[in-house]
Amino acid sequence: FRNMPDIQELFDDTADGSFMGTEVPTPRGTARFILNKSAISESMRWFWAYDEETLALFEELARKANLRSVLGEVDGRADDLMLYAASFIIVKGTKLGDKETLRHADMGHRRIPPGSSFTCLTTVTDLPGSVGGLEFWPWESSLYDEPATAKSIQAPAHVHKYKPGRFVAFDGRLKH
């Protein structure tokens, strides 16, 4: 991150919702990203790996974290897993308000079966105490009841606190 362009400048340049490309020098060459803003928060931006060379940097991190083995234990398909996309999520400030987040599933389409996609999150720095962490609803939550009721929609979330050097992985269909 020490080679990243000025974050405030990047936030300003994408405030209107436009996508923007940026390059970051690394010891292994130039990493290329597509930057876009959150649909619901002015305080968040996504830096998506733009090309195979940049995705390979994330693949190296996944190997070091033993990610395929860990996720493959879910159903014995470690050799079947691949890194499809990778990004840095940048949050400006010390807290996101409730109106700046939206409960969702990353791969929520009904034709994507549970266990076939995962999201992995980690922090690369210590976070301030005001950061609540990842809110999620496990499969046992009444949130998934069919048909939905006023009570199920209000099901309480569980919270995972982020820690540098540790990642959380969850099914792409899981609401968070």
N, C-alpha and C positions, 0 to 999 in steps of 0.2 A: 504493500500500500504506500510505501514511502515514495514511489515513483508515479503515483496517480496524479492526473491533472487536478487543478484546483476544484475542489468539490463544490464550493459555492458557485463558481462559474458554470459548472456542469448543470447544477440545479436551475440556475437562471436561464441557460440556453435551452432547457427542455420544459420550461414552465408552461408553455402553450400546448404541450402534449405531443410535440414533434419528436421523432426518433432522431438519434444522433450517433454517429460513429466516433470512437475515440481509440487512440493507440497508447499503450503503456509499455515503456521499455522494461525488459526483465533480463536477468543474467543469461537466459536461454533464447533471447530474441524478443521481437515485439509481440505483445499480446494485443489482440484486437477485440473490441467490444462494441455492441450496439446498446445504447443507453435509452431507456424509456422511463417515463414517470408512472407512478401508480394511478390507477383510474379513480381512486377515492381519497388519496392522501397527498397533499403538497409536500409532505416531509419524507417521502420514500422515492427511491429510484432503483431500477434494476440494471445491472451491467451484465448483459448476456454475452457469453462466449460467441464470437462471430464466425470463427473458422476452425478447421480441424486442428491447427497448431495450437490455438488457444484452448480448445477443448482438451487437448493432450496434457496441458498443465494441470487441469482439474483431474484428469484420469490418473496422473501421477499421485496426486493427493489421495484419491480414492484407494489406490494400491497401498500407499503408506498407512492408511487407516484400516486396511483389511476389510474394506466395505463390501466387496463381492462375497467374501466368505460369510460375513455376518448376515447379510441379506439373503444369501443362498440357503442359510439354515432354515429360513421360513418354510421352504418347501423342497429343498434339495436341488435347486436349479442354479447354483452359483455359476456354472459355465454358460448359462443362458442369458445372464444379465449383461447389459451394456450401458454405458453412460450416454445418454441421449442429448441432454442439454445441461448447461451449468451457468450459474450467475452469482454475482455478488449482489446482495441487497443492502443498499446504503440508507440509513435512517438519519436524518438531520435533526438534532435536538436530543433531549434526554428521555422523551416519552411520546408515545402515540396515544391520542385520545380514542375513546370508544367509537367515535364517528369516523376515525381514520382507518379502521379495520373492518373487515367483513368476513363472516363465517363462510367458508367455501371448501371445496375439494379441488386439488390441483388437477386431477384426472377423473373428473366426476361423471363422464359419459357412461351411460348404462351398459354400453358394449365393451367397456374396458373392465375385465373381471378383477375383483380384489386379488392382490398378490402378484399382479403383473406390472405394476409401476410403483415406484417409491420416491418420496421426497426426503432428502437428507439436509439437515440444517446444522450449522455450527456458528460460533462467533470467532472472529480472528483477533479480537481484543477483549479486555475486560469491559463489562457493561456497567453503567451506573445502576445503583439500587432501585431507581425509578422504573427500570425496564422490568415489566412483569414476567416476560417469558412467552413461550409458545402455549397458547390455549388450544386444547383439542378435546374432541368427544370420542372416547373409545367405542368400539362396536357395540358394547353392552348398553350404551347410553340410550335413554328413551328418545333421544333426538331422532333416531332412525326408525321409530315406530311408524307403521303404516296402518291405517291412515294417520297423518300427523294430527296432533291435537294441540290445543293451546298450552297444555302442560308439557307435552314433548318438545315443543318449540323452545320452551324456556329451560330445558335441561341444563344443569350447571356444567361448566367446562372443567377439565383437569388442566393443570399448568406444569410445564416443564421449564425449569430455569436453565438458561444457557450458561455454559462454562467453557472458557478457552481450552482447546485440545480435546474436547468431547463433542460428539455429534448425536443428534437425535434423528432417527429414521422412522418414517411412518408410511403406511400404504397411501398411494395416490388418491384413493377414493375416500380416505378418512377426512372427516370435517375438522377443520382447524381455523 
